[in-house]
Amino acid sequence: MYRSSVPVTDDDFHDRRAELERLARLLATLRDGRPSWLAILGPRKVGKTSLLLELARRARDPSLIFVVLDTFEGGPPSLEIFRTLALRTVDRFLAPELGLGLESLARRPADYRSLLVGAPSLARLPGALRALLLELPERPADAALFRDALELPESLARALDRRVLVAWDEFQEVAALHGLDDPLPRLRSIWQRHRRVAYVISGSARTMLTRLVTDERSPFFQHFGVLELGPFPDDDAVRFLVEAAPRERPVPEPLARRAVAALGGHPFHLQLLGEALTACEPPYDDGSLKEALQSLLFSRTGRLALYFEGRFQAIVGRSTGLAATLAALADGPRRLADLARAIGAPTGAVVRYLERLGDAVTTTADKAYALADPVFGLWLRWRAPGGAVVPMSVVGDEAERLVARRLAATGFDLVYQSRASRGAFDLLALRGGASLGVQVKRSALPLRFSRTEWNRMVGEAERLHWRWVVAAVAPPPGEEVLLLDPARASRGREVRLPAASAIVNLLLWFDRR
C-alpha cells in the first residue's frame, strides 16, 4: 500500500538494504559493548523515521531497547523534549511487563504512578532512580531535567542489563533551545560516558546537521559516522511503485518507469503519486498518469503543490531576493556570476541569498548551484508567469509539448493535461474564463478524420461548452504548428482539414467566437 501520511514499516517498507545493513552493524557493536554514534543525512520526507522504525521491527531482541523521538513532535522545540525522552525511555523499558503504555498517562500523574509501581522491574532499581521515574510527569522542564533525562537511558540499561539505541530526529534543533546555555557540549559530555547506549541522530536541515558532525569547531566533531539517505535509484523507484500498488489496482511497470522519469525517486513524491494514481479505477495508462500528476503537482490544491507552497513560504518569507534566486535556479543549475546576472543583483548579495536558502540549494560537481529537489523546481516554473506549459514538458509527448508552447506564447492563461486527455481532446487551454479544447495531430496536411472521430469532437465540445481547434504538428524533423479551424473542414466520406483552414490570429479568432 502507498502511505504518505505515516512512517512506513513491515510489509510496506521498501528497499534500503544497504542502509539497514549499516544500522545492523551498529546494533552488533552495541551488543558487544562497543556503542557508536551515527548521523543520518537526507532531504525532508525521504524516509529517515521509517528506516529507524523498520530497524526496530526487524531487531526483535528483548534485550535491546529502541527509543525514537523527534524534536518537533510536541510542537515548537522546547525543553519539554527532554521530558519526552525520559518518559519514552521509561515506557520502552517497563510498558511490556505492564501491558499498558506509561508515556500516554503522563498527563495524569496519579494514574502514571499507580501503574508504574506495579512494574516488577521497578524494585530492581536504585532508590534515587525509582524516585526520578515516579516524579517525571511533574518535574519542571529545566536544566536539571535536561541532565537527568540524558542520563536515564544509560542508568536503566545498567540497572536492568539491557542495551539501548536512542534515535533522535531533527536533532539539530536542540542547539537553539531556549532555557539552556550552550547545550551541545554538555550533552556530548554526558553521552560519551555511556557504554550501553548508541545514538543515531537525523534531521531535515541537512547543512546544519552536516556542520554539527563535521565542523572542527563543533562539540560533536568526529564523534559520528555518517549515513547518506537519498531518493531511490530509478530501478528501485519503479519496483516500489509496482509492488506497493494494491493487488486489485496494479500499476504496469512501463507506466511506473514513465512516472519515475517524470517525478524522480523521492519516496514521499512516489507515495503521493501512487495514491493519486490508484484512487481511480484501473486499468492505468498514460492518460491516468497525466491526470495524477496534474492533480498532484500542477494544481493549486494538489497535495504536492500545497506541500511545496508551504516550503516556499517558509524558505522565502517576504524576501524578493530569495524568491528571485529560487526562480532563476528553477530553470537549471547556474554559476554564481550567471545567477547574479539573472536576478540583477551583486554577487555578494547572491552569496547571502544562497546561504539563507540553505538546504533548498545544493552545489553540483562543476561548482554550479542547483535546486536540491528538481520536482520543487518544476513546481516553481509552473507557478511562474508563462509556466502554463510546464506540465507538458513533464507528461506530454513531443507534439503536445510543441502545441502547448505555442498556446502559452500566444497568451493563454493555462495549458494542462486534463480529464479531456482521455476524451476527444488532448489539451485544454484557458483564457478569460473560456475553454479551448485542442486535438493534436502529428501528420502532413490535409488532416483526415473519420466521421465518427469528428462527431465525437463536435459532441464533446458542445457538451462541455468548449471552443475547439485541431493542432497540426509537422512530422519530424519539422516542428511547425498550425492551428486549424474546424468550421472550415470539408465533409464527404471523411472529414478533411486543409492548410487553408489555418487560423492566422488565434486570439482574434478565439475572442470573436
C-alpha positions in Angstrom: 0.0 0.0 0.0 1.0 3.6 -0.6 1.3 5.5 2.7 2.2 9.2 2.5 0.9 10.3 5.9 2.6 7.9 8.3 6.1 6.2 8.6 6.2 3.1 6.6 7.3 -0.3 8.1 6.8 -4.0 7.8 5.4 -5.3 4.5 5.1 -1.7 3.2 8.7 -0.9 3.8 10.7 -0.9 0.5 14.4 -1.5 -0.2 17.1 0.4 1.8 19.1 -2.8 2.0 22.5 -1.1 2.3 21.2 1.4 4.9 19.7 -1.3 7.0 22.9 -3.4 6.9 24.8 -0.3 8.1 22.4 0.1 11.0 22.5 -3.6 11.8 26.3 -3.4 12.2 25.8 -0.5 14.6 23.5 -2.8 16.7 26.0 -5.6 16.6 28.8 -3.4 18.1 26.3 -2.1 20.7 25.5 -5.7 21.8 29.3 -6.3 22.0 29.7 -3.4 24.4 31.2 -1.0 21.8 28.4 1.6 21.2 28.9 4.0 18.4 27.1 7.1 17.1 25.7 7.7 13.6 24.2 10.7 11.8 21.7 10.1 9.0 21.7 12.9 6.4 19.0 13.3 3.9 16.3 15.6 2.5 12.9 16.1 4.0 10.5 13.2 4.0 13.0 10.8 2.4 12.2 8.1 5.0 14.6 8.6 7.9 12.0 7.8 10.5 10.6 4.9 8.6 14.2 3.5 8.3 14.7 3.6 12.1 11.3 2.1 12.9 11.9 -0.7 10.4 15.2 -1.4 12.1 13.5 -1.7 15.4 10.9 -4.0 14.0 13.5 -6.3 12.4 15.7 -6.4 15.5 13.2 -8.3 17.7 15.6 -8.5 20.6 14.1 -8.2 24.1 17.5 -7.2 25.5 17.6 -4.2 23.0 15.5 -1.1 23.7 14.7 1.4 21.0 13.8 4.9 21.9 12.8 7.0 18.8 11.8 10.7 19.2 11.5 13.9 17.1 12.4 17.4 18.5 9.2 18.7 16.8 6.7 16.1 17.8 5.3 18.0 20.8 5.1 21.3 18.9 7.8 24.0 18.6 11.1 22.8 20.1 11.3 23.4 23.9 12.9 21.8 27.0 9.8 19.5 27.1 11.6 17.3 24.6 13.8 16.1 27.4 10.7 15.0 29.4 9.5 13.2 26.3 12.9 11.5 26.0 12.7 10.4 29.7 9.1 9.2 29.6 9.6 7.4 26.3 12.7 5.6 27.7 10.7 4.5 30.8 7.9 3.4 28.6 10.1 1.3 26.3 11.7 -0.4 29.3 8.7 -1.1 31.5 5.5 -0.9 29.5 5.9 -4.5 28.1 5.8 -6.0 31.5 2.8 -3.9 32.5 0.8 -4.4 29.3 0.0 -0.7 29.1 1.8 2.4 27.9 3.2 4.7 30.5 4.0 7.7 28.3 0.4 8.2 27.4 -0.5 8.6 31.1 2.0 11.3 31.8 -0.7 14.0 31.7 -2.4 12.1 34.6 0.4 11.9 37.1 -1.5 9.9 39.7 -2.5 7.3 37.1 1.0 7.2 35.8 2.5 6.5 39.3 -0.3 4.0 40.1 0.6 1.9 37.0 4.4 2.4 37.4 4.6 1.0 40.9 3.1 -2.3 39.6 6.1 -2.9 37.3 8.2 -5.8 38.6 11.4 -4.3 37.4 10.9 -1.1 39.5 12.0 -2.9 42.6 15.4 -3.7 41.0 16.2 0.0 40.5 18.2 2.1 43.0 16.1 4.3 45.2 17.1 7.5 43.6 16.3 6.1 40.1 12.9 4.9 41.3 12.2 8.4 42.7 13.2 10.0 39.4 10.8 7.8 37.4 7.9 8.5 39.7 8.3 12.2 39.6 8.9 12.6 35.8 5.4 13.9 34.8 5.6 16.8 37.3 9.3 17.8 37.1 9.9 21.3 35.9 11.4 21.5 32.4 14.8 22.9 33.4 18.5 22.2 33.3 18.1 19.5 36.0 15.6 17.6 33.9 17.9 18.0 30.9 20.7 16.3 32.7 18.6 13.5 34.3 16.8 12.7 31.0 20.1 12.3 29.2 21.4 10.0 31.9 18.3 7.9 32.1 18.8 5.5 29.2 22.3 4.5 30.5 21.0 4.3 34.1 18.2 2.0 33.2 20.3 -0.1 30.9 22.8 -0.7 33.6 20.2 -1.5 36.3 18.2 -3.9 34.1 21.1 -5.3 32.0 19.9 -4.0 28.6 21.3 -2.2 25.6 19.6 1.0 24.2 19.5 2.7 20.8 18.3 6.3 21.0 17.3 7.7 17.6 16.7 11.4 17.6 15.2 13.1 14.6 15.6 16.9 13.9 18.4 16.8 16.4 20.0 20.0 15.1 17.2 22.0 16.7 18.5 21.1 20.2 21.2 23.7 19.7 18.7 26.6 19.7 16.6 25.6 22.7 15.7 28.4 25.0 16.5 27.9 28.7 19.8 26.1 28.2 23.2 27.7 27.9 25.1 26.0 25.0 23.5 22.6 25.5 25.5 20.6 22.9 28.9 20.4 24.8 27.1 19.4 27.9 25.0 16.8 26.0 28.2 15.4 24.4 30.0 15.1 27.8 27.1 13.0 29.1 26.7 10.8 26.1 30.4 10.0 25.7 30.4 8.3 29.2 27.7 5.9 28.2 28.7 2.3 27.5 25.3 0.7 26.9 23.6 3.3 24.7 24.2 4.0 21.0 23.0 7.3 19.4 21.6 7.9 16.0 20.7 11.5 15.0 19.0 12.8 11.9 17.4 15.9 10.6 15.9 17.7 7.6 18.2 20.7 8.0 20.9 18.8 6.1 23.5 21.6 6.0 23.1 22.4 9.7 23.4 18.7 10.7 26.4 18.2 8.5 28.2 21.1 10.1 27.3 19.7 13.5 29.1 16.4 12.9 31.9 17.6 10.6 32.9 21.1 11.6 36.1 21.2 13.7 34.5 23.8 15.9 31.5 21.6 16.7 31.5 19.7 20.0 30.5 16.6 18.0 33.4 16.8 15.5 34.4 13.2 14.6 32.0 11.7 17.1 29.5 10.5 14.5 29.7 8.2 11.5 27.6 9.5 8.5 24.9 7.6 6.6 23.5 9.3 3.4 19.9 8.6 2.7 18.6 9.9 -0.6 15.9 9.2 -3.2 15.5 5.7 -4.6 17.6 4.8 -7.6 15.4 4.6 -10.7 15.0 0.8 -10.8 14.1 0.7 -7.1 11.7 3.5 -7.5 9.9 1.7 -10.4 9.8 -1.5 -8.3 8.3 0.4 -5.4 5.5 1.9 -7.5 4.7 -1.6 -8.9 5.0 -3.6 -5.6 3.2 -1.1 -3.3 0.1 -0.8 -5.5 -3.0 -2.6 -4.2 -3.4 -6.0 -5.7 -6.7 -5.1 -7.2 -5.2 -1.9 -8.7 -1.9 -2.9 -10.3 0.4 -0.3 -11.8 2.1 -1.6 -15.0 5.9 -1.5 -14.9 6.2 0.6 -18.2 3.9 3.2 -16.7 5.8 3.2 -13.4 9.0 3.8 -15.3 7.5 6.8 -17.1 6.3 8.1 -13.7 9.8 7.8 -12.3 11.2 9.6 -15.3 8.8 12.5 -14.7 8.9 12.7 -10.9 12.2 11.1 -9.8 12.8 8.7 -6.9 11.9 10.6 -3.8 9.8 8.2 -1.6 7.3 10.9 -0.5 6.7 12.1 -4.0 6.2 8.5 -5.1 3.8 7.7 -2.3 1.7 10.7 -3.2 1.7 9.8 -6.9 0.8 6.2 -6.1 -2.1 7.3 -4.0 -3.4 9.7 -6.7 -3.0 7.2 -9.5 -4.7 4.3 -7.7 -7.6 6.5 -6.4 -9.1 5.9 -9.8 -10.3 2.6 -11.2 -7.8 0.5 -13.3 -6.5 -0.1 -15.9 -3.9 2.7 -15.8 -2.3 4.2 -18.8 -0.6 7.4 -19.9 -3.8 9.3 -19.5 -4.1 8.1 -15.9 -0.5 9.3 -15.2 -1.2 12.7 -16.7 -4.3 13.1 -14.6 -2.5 12.0 -11.4 0.4 14.4 -12.0 -1.9 17.2 -12.9 -4.0 16.8 -9.7 -0.9 16.3 -7.5 1.6 18.9 -8.7 0.1 21.2 -11.3 -3.0 22.3 -9.4 -3.4 24.9 -6.7 -5.0 22.4 -4.4 -2.8 19.4 -5.2 -1.1 17.7 -2.2 2.4 18.0 -3.5 1.7 21.6 -4.8 0.4 22.6 -1.3 3.5 21.0 0.3 5.8 23.0 -2.0 3.8 26.1 -1.3 4.3 25.7 2.4 8.0 25.1 1.8 8.3 28.1 -0.4 6.7 30.4 2.1 8.8 29.0 4.9 12.0 29.5 2.9 11.3 32.8 1.3 9.0 34.7 3.6 8.8 38.3 2.2 12.2 38.3 0.6 12.0 39.1 -3.1 15.7 38.3 -3.5 15.3 34.8 -2.2 12.2 34.3 -4.4 14.1 35.6 -7.5 17.1 33.2 -6.7 14.8 30.2 -6.5 13.0 31.2 -9.7 16.3 31.5 -11.5 17.6 28.1 -10.3 14.3 26.5 -11.3 15.4 26.9 -14.9 18.5 24.8 -14.2 21.9 25.0 -12.5 23.8 28.3 -12.6 27.2 29.5 -11.6 27.4 32.4 -9.2 28.1 35.1 -11.8 25.3 33.8 -14.1 22.9 33.7 -11.2 23.7 37.3 -10.3 23.1 38.4 -13.8 19.8 36.5 -14.0 18.4 38.2 -10.9 20.1 41.5 -11.4 21.9 41.5 -8.0 25.6 41.9 -6.9 27.4 38.6 -6.4 27.8 39.4 -2.7 24.1 39.7 -2.2 23.6 36.5 -4.2 26.0 34.7 -1.9 24.0 35.8 1.1 20.8 34.7 -0.6 22.3 31.2 -1.2 23.3 30.9 2.4 19.8 31.8 3.6 18.2 29.3 1.2 20.2 26.6 3.0 19.2 23.0 2.1 16.9 24.1 -0.7 20.0 24.6 -2.8 22.9 22.3 -3.5 26.2 22.5 -5.3 26.9 20.4 -8.5 30.1 18.6 -9.3 31.2 21.5 -11.6 30.6 24.1 -8.8 27.3 25.4 -10.1 24.3 26.0 -7.8 21.1 24.0 -8.3 17.8 23.2 -6.5 18.2 20.2 -4.3 14.7 18.9 -5.3 14.1 19.0 -9.1 10.4 18.5 -8.6 10.3 21.6 -6.5 11.9 23.3 -9.5 9.1 22.0 -11.8 6.5 23.5 -9.4 8.3 26.8 -9.3 8.4 27.0 -13.1 4.7 26.1 -13.3 3.6 28.8 -10.9 5.7 31.5 -12.6 4.4 33.7 -15.4 4.4 31.7 -18.6 4.7 28.5 -16.6 1.5 27.0 -18.0 3.5 25.0 -20.5 5.5 23.2 -17.8 3.1 20.2 -17.3 3.6 19.3 -21.0 7.3 19.2 -20.5 6.8 16.5 -17.9 3.8 14.4 -19.1 3.1 15.4 -22.7 4.5 13.8 -25.8 6.7 15.9 -28.2 3.8 17.0 -30.3 1.8 18.1 -27.3 4.7 20.0 -25.9 5.2 21.9 -29.1 1.5 22.8 -29.2 1.5 23.8 -25.5 4.4 26.1 -26.0 2.6 27.8 -28.9 -0.5 28.3 -26.9 1.4 29.6 -23.9 3.3 32.0 -26.1 0.0 33.2 -27.7 -1.3 34.3 -24.3 -3.5 31.5 -22.9 -3.5 31.5 -19.1 -3.2 27.8 -18.5 -2.4 24.8 -20.6 -2.6 21.4 -19.0 -3.3 17.8 -19.3 -6.8 17.4 -18.0 -9.7 14.9 -17.8 -10.0 15.7 -21.5 -6.8 13.8 -22.2 -8.9 10.6 -22.2 -11.7 12.2 -24.3 -11.8 13.6 -27.7 -9.2 16.3 -26.9 -5.6 16.1 -25.9 -5.2 19.6 -24.3 -7.3 22.2 -22.7 -6.3 25.9 -22.8 -8.0 28.6 -20.7 -8.3 32.3 -21.5 -10.5 34.8 -19.7 -12.7 32.0 -18.2 -13.4 30.4 -21.6 -12.1 27.0 -22.6 -10.4 25.8 -25.7 -10.2 22.1 -26.5 -7.3 21.0 -28.6 -6.9 17.8 -30.7 -3.2 17.3 -31.5 -2.2 15.5 -34.8 1.3 14.9 -36.0 0.6 14.5 -39.6 1.0 16.1 -43.0 -1.8 18.3 -44.3 -4.6 17.8 -45.1 -5.6 16.1 -41.9 -8.2 13.3 -42.3 -10.8 12.2 -39.8 -13.4 9.5 -39.8 -17.0 10.8 -39.4 -17.1 9.0 -36.0 -14.0 10.7 -34.7 -15.1 14.1 -36.0 -18.6 13.8 -34.5 -17.1 12.8 -31.2 -15.1 16.0 -31.0 -18.1 18.1 -32.1 -20.3 16.4 -29.5 -17.8 16.7 -26.6 -17.2 20.4 -27.3 -20.9 21.1 -27.2 -21.4 19.1 -24.1 -18.5 20.8 -22.2 -19.3 24.2 -23.7 -15.7 24.4 -25.1 -14.5 26.0 -28.3 -12.1 23.8 -30.1 -9.3 23.6 -32.7 -7.2 21.0 -34.3 -3.4 21.4 -34.0 -1.4 20.0 -36.8 2.3 19.4 -36.0 4.6 18.8 -38.9 6.2 15.4 -39.0 9.8 15.1 -37.8 12.2 16.8 -38.2 9.9 19.7 -38.6 8.3 21.5 -35.6 5.8 23.8 -37.3 2.5 24.1 -35.5 -0.7 25.1 -37.4 -4.0 25.6 -35.5 -6.9 24.7 -37.8 -10.5 26.0 -37.7 -12.9 23.1 -37.6 -15.6 25.3 -39.2 -13.5 25.3 -42.4 -13.4 21.5 -42.7 -14.7 19.8 -45.9 -17.0 16.9 -45.3 -17.6 13.8 -47.5 -17.0 10.2 -46.8 -14.3 11.5 -44.4 -13.7 14.9 -42.9 -10.6 16.9 -44.1 -8.8 19.9 -42.7 -6.6 21.5 -45.4 -3.8 24.1 -44.9 -6.3 26.8 -45.9 -8.2 26.2 -42.6 -5.2 27.5 -40.6 -6.1 30.3 -38.1 -3.9 33.3 -38.7 -4.6 35.1 -35.4 -5.7 32.7 -32.7 -6.6 35.3 -30.1 -8.7 37.3 -32.5 -10.4 34.1 -33.7 -11.0 32.9 -30.1 -12.3 36.3 -28.8 -14.7 36.7 -31.6 -16.5 33.4 -31.3 
